[in-house]
Amino acid sequence: MRCVAYAMGGGRGHQTRARNLHRALKRLEPAVQTFLCVPEDRVAQVEPGLTMLVPPSREPKALTDWIATILERYRPHLFLVDTFPRGVLGEMSGLRFKAPSVLITRWVAPAYYQHPPVRRALESFEAVFWTEPKSDPSFPGELTEPVVDDRPVLSRAEARQALGVGENPLILALPWTEGLPWRRSEESLRALCSRRGWELRVAGTGSPYDFSRADRYLSGADLVLSASGYNAYYEVTKHHRPALWVPQPRKTDDQALRASGAFDFRNTAPQGICQGEPTETQMEALLPRKPVDPSQTPPTPQGAMMIAERLQRLAGVAR
């Protein structure tokens, strides 16, 4: 089976979901080949059966011509799109697909989905998979569980040892902004944790630890500080970690709504929402009195495999 996956969004979530789907497909069809289209600044580690493709330009017309060439060159059995909403009405709108086209999407503001051109775009796909609840039940497509990384992770003891942490509470911060605002936030956090005797580890490219997969260490955290974007939210809740969310404003993704639990999927760990900088009182209230029992961790969401099984059937029809 050959798939072209279009994940040209600005964040890492689009590519992460595509990679998770590729791994699930590979379990069903070991010979699957996925050609993953990503921006130049999002090229990441290559995996077996996965080829990264980078367009020469991000101008919409150039992208349309480029993806048309890619589809003609590789003649995929499936064309997966995880660049919604921008791509669907931009570079995707002029394409005519020979392979079944599939949209992998999440919750987006209902007014956007109800916009007539967007509604027509939704109806043009062979299949639409909603990995979060539909904002309007009349929208076409099938609801699945969230798509998360289900590769093996470290145990609590292994994660804490890898991060050089002893018995003190561990605060794991996933930066929710960048540049000067984040440097100020990090300085405040380090001062607070030092005063309270809490260990602080900050994920990011400047960290001395390997955070290329931050989810590997989540089991060792006593509290996670993070924005409530799709991937961070579901990876943290998958591990049943207490979390203090710092929602960020986005055009079509309502992080505050997600953090409130409106899209909940088996999320039973203590949660809080912070408007601004995390405070000592908020953090202390969420720190568990004893480590979370691993047996209480809910089952991993199976969205990737649910979608992969349906994609396998679709590709079977196309071949």
Buried (B, 14 or more C-beta within 10 A) or exposed (E): BBBBBBBBBEBBBBBBBBBBBBBBBBEEBEEBBBBBBBBEEBEBEEBEBBEBBBBEEEEBEEBBBBBBEBBEEBEBBBBBBBBBBBBBBBBBBEBEBEBBBBBBBBBBBEEBBEBEEBBEBBEBBBBBBBBBBBBEEEBBBEBBBBBBBBEEBBEBEBBBEBBEBEEEBBBBBBBBEEEEEBEEBBEEBEEBBEEBEBBBBBBBEEEEBEBEBBBBBBBBBBBBBBBBBBBBBBBBBBBBBBBBBBBEEBEBBBBBBBBBEEBEBBBEBBBBBBEEBBBEEBBEEBBBEEEBEEEEBBEBBBBBBBBBEBBBEBBEEBE
